[in-house]
Amino acid sequence: MLAFVVGTRVFPGEATPVVDGAKGWPIDHIDGLSLVAGNASVVFWGHRCLRRLP
């Protein structure tokens, strides 16, 4: 992550196509990513809450 930030600051002209290409996939798949994140949080917190029941 640090190398990515430093690289974009040092070489902004060369980094623009890389950044534009990298942001396309998450934007196209945001609905699936949010579903996975929501389900993971339900499983994690549900497991923690059920574990506390007597």
C-alpha distances in whole Angstrom, upper triangle without the diagonal:
4,5,5,6,9,10,11,13,14,15,16,19,17,14,16,17,14,13,17,17,13,15,18,18,17,19,22,21,21,24,24,20,22,25,23,21,25,26,24,24,28,28,26,28,31,31,31,34,36,36,37,40,43
4,5,5,6,8,10,11,12,14,15,18,17,14,17,19,16,15,18,19,16,17,21,21,20,22,25,25,24,28,27,24,25,28,26,24,28,30,27,27,31,31,29,31,34,34,33,36,39,38,39,43,46
4,6,5,6,8,10,10,12,13,16,14,12,15,17,14,13,17,17,15,17,21,21,20,23,25,25,25,29,28,25,27,30,28,26,30,32,29,30,34,34,32,34,37,37,36,39,41,41,42,45,48
4,6,5,6,9,10,10,11,14,12,9,12,13,10,10,14,14,12,14,17,17,17,19,22,22,22,26,25,22,24,27,26,24,28,30,28,28,32,32,31,33,36,36,36,38,41,40,42,45,48
4,5,5,6,9,10,10,14,13,10,12,15,12,11,14,16,13,15,18,19,18,20,23,23,23,27,27,23,25,28,27,25,28,31,29,29,33,33,31,33,36,37,36,39,41,41,42,45,48
4,6,5,6,8,10,13,13,10,13,16,14,13,17,18,16,18,21,22,22,24,26,27,26,30,30,27,29,32,30,29,32,34,32,32,36,36,35,36,40,40,39,42,44,44,45,48,51
4,5,5,6,8,10,9,7,11,13,11,11,15,15,14,16,19,21,21,23,25,26,26,30,30,27,29,32,30,29,33,35,33,33,37,37,36,38,41,41,40,43,46,45,47,50,53
4,6,5,5,8,8,5,8,11,9,9,12,14,13,14,17,19,19,20,23,24,24,28,28,25,27,31,30,28,31,34,32,33,36,37,35,37,40,41,40,43,45,45,47,50,53
4,6,6,9,10,8,11,14,13,12,15,17,16,17,20,22,22,23,26,27,27,31,31,28,30,33,32,30,34,36,34,34,38,39,37,39,42,42,42,44,47,47,48,51,54
4,6,9,9,9,12,15,14,14,17,19,18,20,23,24,25,26,28,30,30,33,34,31,33,36,35,33,37,39,37,37,41,42,40,42,45,45,45,47,50,49,51,54,57
4,6,6,6,9,11,11,12,14,16,16,18,20,22,23,24,26,28,28,32,32,30,32,35,34,33,36,39,37,38,41,42,40,42,45,46,45,48,50,50,52,55,58
4,6,5,6,10,10,10,12,14,15,16,18,21,21,22,24,26,26,30,31,28,30,34,33,32,35,37,36,36,40,41,40,41,44,45,45,47,50,50,51,54,57
4,6,6,8,10,11,12,14,15,16,18,21,22,22,24,27,27,31,32,30,32,35,34,34,37,39,38,39,42,43,42,44,47,47,47,50,52,52,54,57,60
4,6,7,7,9,11,12,13,15,17,19,21,22,23,25,26,30,30,28,31,34,33,32,36,38,36,37,41,41,40,42,45,46,46,48,51,51,53,55,59
4,6,5,6,9,10,10,12,15,17,18,19,21,22,23,27,27,25,27,30,29,29,32,34,33,34,37,38,37,39,42,42,42,45,47,47,49,52,55
4,5,5,6,9,10,11,13,15,17,17,19,21,22,25,26,24,26,29,29,28,31,34,33,34,37,38,37,39,42,43,43,45,47,48,49,52,55
4,6,5,6,8,10,11,14,16,16,17,20,21,24,25,23,26,29,28,28,31,33,32,34,37,38,37,39,42,42,43,45,47,48,50,52,56
4,5,5,6,9,10,12,14,15,16,18,19,23,23,21,24,27,26,26,29,31,30,31,34,35,34,36,39,39,40,42,44,45,47,49,53
4,5,5,6,9,11,12,13,15,16,17,21,21,19,21,24,24,23,26,29,28,29,32,33,32,34,37,37,38,40,42,43,44,47,50
4,6,6,7,10,11,11,13,15,16,20,20,19,21,24,24,24,27,29,28,30,32,34,33,35,37,39,39,41,43,44,46,48,52
4,6,6,8,10,11,12,14,15,19,19,18,20,23,23,23,26,28,27,29,32,32,32,34,37,37,38,41,42,43,45,47,51
4,6,6,8,9,11,12,13,17,17,15,18,21,20,20,23,25,24,26,28,29,29,31,33,34,35,37,39,40,42,44,47
4,6,6,6,9,10,11,15,15,14,16,19,19,18,21,23,23,24,27,28,28,30,32,33,34,36,38,39,41,43,46
4,6,5,6,9,10,13,14,13,16,18,19,19,22,23,24,25,28,29,29,31,33,34,35,37,39,40,42,44,47
4,5,5,6,8,11,11,11,14,16,16,16,19,21,21,23,25,26,26,28,30,31,32,34,36,37,39,41,45
4,5,5,6,9,9,8,10,13,13,13,16,18,18,19,22,23,23,25,27,28,29,31,33,34,36,38,42
4,6,5,9,10,10,11,14,15,15,17,19,20,21,23,25,25,27,29,30,31,33,35,36,38,40,43
4,6,8,9,10,12,14,15,16,18,19,20,22,24,25,26,28,29,31,32,34,35,37,39,40,44
4,6,6,6,9,10,11,12,14,16,17,19,20,21,23,24,26,27,29,30,32,33,35,37,40
4,6,5,6,9,10,10,12,14,15,16,18,20,21,22,24,26,27,28,30,31,33,35,38
4,5,5,6,9,10,11,12,14,16,17,18,20,21,22,24,26,27,28,30,32,33,37
4,5,5,6,9,10,11,12,14,15,16,18,20,21,22,24,26,27,28,31,32,35
4,5,5,6,9,10,11,12,14,15,16,18,20,21,23,24,26,27,29,31,34
4,5,5,6,9,10,11,12,14,15,16,18,20,21,22,24,26,27,29,32
4,5,5,6,8,10,11,12,14,15,16,18,20,21,22,24,26,27,31
4,5,5,6,9,10,11,12,14,15,16,18,20,21,22,25,26,30
4,6,5,6,9,10,10,12,14,15,17,18,20,21,23,25,28
4,5,5,6,9,10,11,12,14,15,16,18,20,22,23,27
4,5,5,6,9,10,10,12,14,15,16,18,20,21,25
4,5,5,6,9,10,11,12,14,15,17,19,21,24
4,5,5,6,8,10,11,12,14,15,17,19,22
4,6,5,6,8,10,10,12,14,16,17,20
4,6,5,6,9,10,10,12,15,16,19
4,6,5,6,9,10,11,13,15,19
4,5,5,6,9,10,11,13,17
4,5,5,6,8,10,11,15
4,6,5,6,9,10,14
4,6,5,7,9,13
4,5,5,7,11
4,5,5,9
4,6,8
4,6
4
